[in-house]
């Protein structure tokens, strides 16, 4: 099978979604030796990819620096490119997908539903009517949806009541192997170097109101 992955949502400063995208590519390259892949990625992001077997992984650089470039490519050029490449399945990795892909199966990853449940926590573009319409249409068009938690699955089903629950799949985020238990001695050295107390909370997400760090 030939599978396309849309990496155009990657942003210059990595967020959790960016980590998900890049680690997914790396993980698939290590475990899937049967399928062939086509990667659509912004020209400036190619250096962020892991080493790939180019006999099975075709990288197609595109111009998608802004949301407008991304949408034009995604909605107009990408379907034609996938047809020429003989792609059978497209996995759109972050909320938005082409609305016209005849004969192609679509998988869409939806990381949260806060565009709809807490729009006030997003910038003006992401809470705009047209952006949320595109997200809603992408959700409606996808054959299968992947969400990271049962909570997101519940939000999605409440907002999109006509969506078949059987097509919503909870797939938890993976864990990079570098996150592993360390010895007490190693942890003490790091705590002392950073001036940390014995008990502390480590937050590694982006500093945004919707992360609810105050609580």
KALINHU-V209889 format. One record per pair of residues at least 12 apart in sequence whose ideal C-beta (glycine too) atoms are under 10 Angstrom apart, sorted by the first residue. I is the first residue (numbers start at 1). J is the second residue. D is the distance in Angstrom with one decimal. If there is no record, write none. Layout:
i=<I:I>
j=<J:J>
d=<D:D>
//
This chain:
i=<1:1:1:1:1:1:1:1:1:2:2:2:2:2:2:2:2:2:2:2:2:3:3:3:3:3:3:3:3:3:3:3:3:3:3:4:4:4:4:4:4:4:4:4:4:4:4:4:4:4:4:4:4:4:4:5:5:5:5:5:5:5:5:5:5:5:5:5:5:5:5:6:6:6:6:6:6:6:6:6:6:6:6:6:6:6:6:6:6:6:6:6:6:7:7:7:7:7:7:7:7:7:7:7:7:7:7:7:7:7:7:8:8:8:8:8:8:8:8:8:8:8:8:8:8:8:8:8:8:8:8:8:9:9:9:9:9:9:9:9:9:9:9:9:10:10:10:10:10:10:10:10:10:10:10:11:11:11:12:12:12:12:13:14:14:15:15:15:15:15:16:16:16:16:16:16:16:16:17:17:17:17:17:17:17:18:18:18:18:19:19:19:20:20:20:20:20:20:20:21:21:21:21:21:21:22:22:22:22:22:23:23:23:23:23:24:24:24:24:24:25:25:25:25:25:25:25:25:25:26:26:26:26:26:26:27:27:27:28:28:28:29:29:29:29:29:29:29:30:32:33:33:34:35:35:35:36:36:36:36:36:36:36:36:36:37:37:37:37:37:37:37:37:38:38:38:38:38:38:38:38:38:38:39:39:39:39:39:39:40:40:40:40:40:40:40:40:40:40:40:40:40:40:40:40:41:41:41:41:41:42:42:42:42:42:42:42:42:42:43:43:43:43:43:44:44:44:44:45:45:45:45:46:46:58:60:60:60:60:62:62:62:62:63:64:64:67:67:67:67:70:71:71:71:71:71:73:74:74:74:74:74:74:74:75:75:75:75:75:75:76:76:77:78:78:78:78:78:78:79:79:79:79:79:79:82:82:82:82:83:83:83:83:87:87:87:87:88:88:88:89:89:89:89:89:89:90:90:90:90:90:90:90:91:91:91:91:91:91:91:91:92:92:92:92:92:92:92:92:92:93:93:93:93:93:94:94:94:94:94:94:95:95:95:95:95:95:95:95:95:95:95:95:95:96:96:96:96:96:96:96:97:97:97:97:97:97:97:97:98:98:99:99:99:99:99:100:101:104:105:105:105:106:106:106:106:106:106:107:107:107:107:107:107:107:108:108:108:108:108:108:108:108:108:108:108:109:109:109:109:109:109:110:110:110:110:110:110:110:110:110:110:110:110:110:111:111:111:111:111:111:112:112:112:112:112:112:112:112:113:113:113:113:113:113:113:113:113:113:113:113:113:114:114:114:114:114:115:115:115:115:115:115:115:116:116:116:116:116:116:116:116:117:117:117:117:117:118:118:119:119:120:120:121:121:121:121:121:122:122:122:136:136:139:139:139:139:139:140:140:140:142:142:142:143:144:144:144:144:144:145:145:145:145:145:145:145:146:146:146:146:147:147:147:147:147:148:148:148:148:149:149:149:149:150:150:150:151:152:152:153:153:153:153:154:156:179:201>
j=<32:34:35:36:37:87:88:89:105:35:36:37:38:56:58:82:85:86:87:88:89:28:32:35:36:37:38:39:87:88:89:90:91:105:107:36:37:38:39:40:58:60:78:81:82:85:87:88:89:90:91:92:101:104:106:21:24:25:28:37:38:39:40:41:57:89:90:91:92:93:107:21:38:39:40:41:62:64:70:73:74:78:82:90:91:92:93:94:96:97:98:108:109:21:22:24:25:39:40:41:42:45:46:48:49:59:60:62:64:93:94:21:39:40:41:42:45:62:63:64:65:67:69:70:71:73:74:78:92:93:94:96:21:42:64:67:70:74:92:93:94:95:96:109:22:41:42:44:45:48:49:64:70:93:94:42:45:94:42:44:45:65:206:48:206:94:111:205:206:208:111:112:148:173:204:205:206:211:93:94:95:109:111:112:206:45:48:93:94:173:176:204:93:94:109:111:148:173:174:41:45:48:93:94:109:45:48:49:50:93:50:173:174:175:176:91:93:109:173:174:37:39:41:48:49:50:52:57:93:49:50:51:52:174:176:50:174:176:52:57:91:49:50:51:52:53:56:57:50:56:53:56:56:56:88:89:53:55:56:57:58:85:86:87:88:52:53:56:57:58:59:87:91:57:58:59:60:81:82:85:86:87:90:52:57:58:59:60:61:58:59:60:61:62:64:70:73:74:77:78:81:82:85:90:92:59:60:61:62:64:61:62:63:64:65:66:69:70:73:61:62:63:64:65:61:63:64:65:61:62:64:65:59:61:85:78:81:82:85:74:77:78:81:77:77:78:96:125:126:131:96:96:98:130:131:134:98:92:96:97:98:99:134:138:96:97:98:99:100:134:98:100:98:90:92:97:98:100:101:98:99:100:101:102:104:98:101:103:104:101:102:103:104:101:103:104:105:103:104:105:104:105:106:107:143:144:104:105:106:107:108:142:143:105:106:107:108:109:142:144:146:106:107:108:109:110:138:141:142:146:107:108:109:111:146:108:109:110:111:135:138:108:109:110:111:112:113:115:126:131:134:135:138:139:108:131:134:135:137:138:139:109:134:135:137:138:139:141:142:138:141:134:137:138:140:141:141:141:143:142:143:144:138:141:142:143:144:145:142:143:144:145:146:167:169:135:138:139:140:141:142:143:144:145:146:147:142:145:146:147:148:171:135:138:139:142:145:146:147:148:152:153:155:156:168:146:147:148:149:152:173:147:148:149:151:152:155:156:210:135:139:147:151:152:153:154:155:156:157:158:159:160:126:127:152:155:210:127:128:131:132:135:136:159:132:135:136:155:156:158:159:160:152:155:158:159:210:209:210:131:132:209:210:208:209:210:211:212:208:209:210:159:160:156:159:160:163:168:160:162:163:163:167:168:167:164:166:167:168:169:160:163:164:167:168:169:170:168:169:170:171:168:169:170:171:172:170:171:172:173:170:171:172:173:168:170:172:170:168:170:165:168:169:170:168:168:204:213>
d=<9.9:7.8:4.8:7.3:9.5:9.1:5.4:6.5:9.8:7.1:4.8:7.4:6.5:9.6:8.9:8.9:6.7:5.6:5.1:5.6:7.8:8.7:8.8:5.5:7.3:5.3:7.3:9.7:7.0:7.2:4.8:7.6:6.5:9.6:9.0:10.0:7.4:4.4:7.6:6.7:9.4:9.0:8.1:8.4:5.4:7.3:4.5:8.7:7.2:4.6:7.1:9.0:9.8:8.5:9.8:8.1:7.7:6.8:8.2:6.3:7.4:5.3:7.3:8.7:9.5:9.7:8.0:5.3:8.4:6.5:9.7:9.0:9.8:8.5:5.3:8.7:9.8:9.5:9.1:9.3:6.9:7.2:9.8:6.9:7.2:4.8:5.8:8.0:8.5:7.5:8.6:9.7:9.7:5.9:8.2:9.5:7.3:5.7:6.1:4.1:7.5:6.9:9.6:8.8:8.2:9.0:9.8:9.4:9.2:6.8:9.3:9.8:9.9:5.8:6.7:5.8:8.6:6.6:9.6:4.2:9.6:9.8:8.4:4.9:9.4:6.5:6.6:8.4:9.3:8.9:8.9:9.2:6.9:9.3:8.7:9.4:7.1:9.4:8.5:6.2:3.9:7.7:7.5:9.7:7.6:7.0:6.4:9.2:5.0:7.0:10.0:8.8:9.8:9.0:8.8:9.6:9.3:9.7:9.7:8.3:8.7:9.3:8.3:8.8:9.1:9.6:9.6:8.1:5.5:9.3:7.5:9.8:9.5:8.1:8.7:6.1:7.3:10.0:7.6:5.2:8.6:8.5:5.7:9.6:9.9:9.5:8.6:9.7:8.9:8.6:8.2:9.5:7.2:8.2:7.6:7.3:8.3:6.2:8.5:9.5:9.8:9.4:5.0:7.1:8.8:9.2:6.1:7.5:7.7:10.0:9.1:8.5:6.5:9.3:6.2:8.6:7.1:8.7:9.4:7.9:8.3:7.0:9.3:9.4:6.5:6.6:7.7:8.4:9.3:8.4:4.4:9.2:8.9:9.9:9.0:9.5:6.3:9.3:9.7:9.0:9.7:9.1:6.3:8.1:5.5:7.0:8.5:6.7:8.8:8.7:8.8:7.9:9.1:7.6:9.4:8.8:9.9:8.6:4.9:7.6:7.5:9.4:9.2:9.3:9.9:8.3:9.6:6.5:4.9:7.0:9.1:9.4:9.5:8.1:4.9:8.2:6.4:8.1:7.2:5.2:9.0:5.8:9.1:8.1:6.5:7.0:4.9:6.6:9.2:9.9:8.6:5.3:8.4:5.7:8.1:10.0:7.6:8.5:9.2:6.3:7.3:8.6:9.9:9.4:10.0:6.3:7.3:6.1:7.0:8.2:7.2:6.4:7.3:4.6:6.4:10.0:8.4:8.1:9.3:4.3:6.8:6.3:8.2:8.2:8.6:9.5:9.4:7.2:8.3:9.9:8.9:9.8:6.5:5.8:7.2:9.4:6.7:9.8:8.0:9.4:7.4:8.2:8.4:9.6:9.8:9.8:9.3:6.8:9.3:8.5:7.9:7.4:9.9:9.9:9.5:7.6:9.5:8.1:6.5:7.4:5.6:9.1:9.5:9.6:8.9:9.2:5.7:6.3:7.4:8.7:8.6:8.9:9.5:8.1:9.5:9.3:5.5:9.8:8.4:5.2:9.1:5.8:5.2:8.0:7.6:8.4:7.1:9.9:6.4:8.7:8.6:8.2:8.1:9.1:9.9:6.6:9.5:8.7:7.0:6.6:7.2:4.8:7.6:6.7:8.8:9.7:5.8:7.3:5.2:7.1:8.9:9.3:9.7:9.6:8.0:4.4:7.8:7.1:9.7:9.4:8.2:6.8:7.2:4.9:6.9:9.6:6.9:9.7:7.5:10.0:9.2:8.4:5.1:9.2:9.2:8.8:6.3:8.5:6.8:10.0:10.0:7.5:7.7:6.1:7.2:9.1:9.8:7.7:9.5:9.2:8.4:5.2:6.6:8.4:8.3:8.7:5.8:6.4:9.0:5.2:9.7:9.6:9.0:9.3:8.6:4.2:8.6:6.4:6.2:8.3:8.1:7.9:5.6:7.2:9.2:5.9:8.7:7.9:9.2:9.1:5.1:8.1:8.5:6.4:4.7:5.3:7.7:9.5:6.4:6.8:5.0:7.6:6.4:9.8:9.0:9.5:5.8:6.6:9.8:8.0:3.8:8.7:7.6:5.4:7.2:9.7:9.4:7.8:4.7:7.7:8.3:8.5:8.2:8.6:6.6:8.7:5.7:7.2:5.3:8.7:6.7:9.1:9.3:6.4:8.9:9.3:7.5:6.2:9.4:7.3:9.1:8.4:8.1:8.6:8.7:5.6:7.7:9.5:8.6:9.1:9.4:8.7:9.1:6.1:9.5:9.2:4.0:5.8:10.0:8.7:6.3:9.3:9.0:9.6:9.5:8.6:5.8:6.8:9.6:7.3:5.4:5.9:9.1:10.0:6.5:8.1:8.1:7.7:9.1:9.6:5.5:9.4:10.0:6.0:9.0:7.8:9.9:9.0:6.0:9.9:7.6:8.7:9.1:7.1:5.3:3.8:9.1:9.5:9.0:9.6:7.5:8.4:7.5:7.2:8.7:6.0:7.2:9.8:7.2:8.2:7.7:9.4:7.8:9.9:6.8:9.7:9.2:5.1:7.8:6.4:9.3:7.6:9.8:6.2:5.0:6.9:9.9:8.3:5.4:8.1:5.1:6.4:7.3:5.8:7.5:9.7:7.2:6.9:6.0:5.4:6.5:9.7:7.3:9.0:10.0:5.7:9.8:9.5:9.2:8.0:8.2:5.3:8.4:5.5:9.7:6.4:9.9:9.5>
//
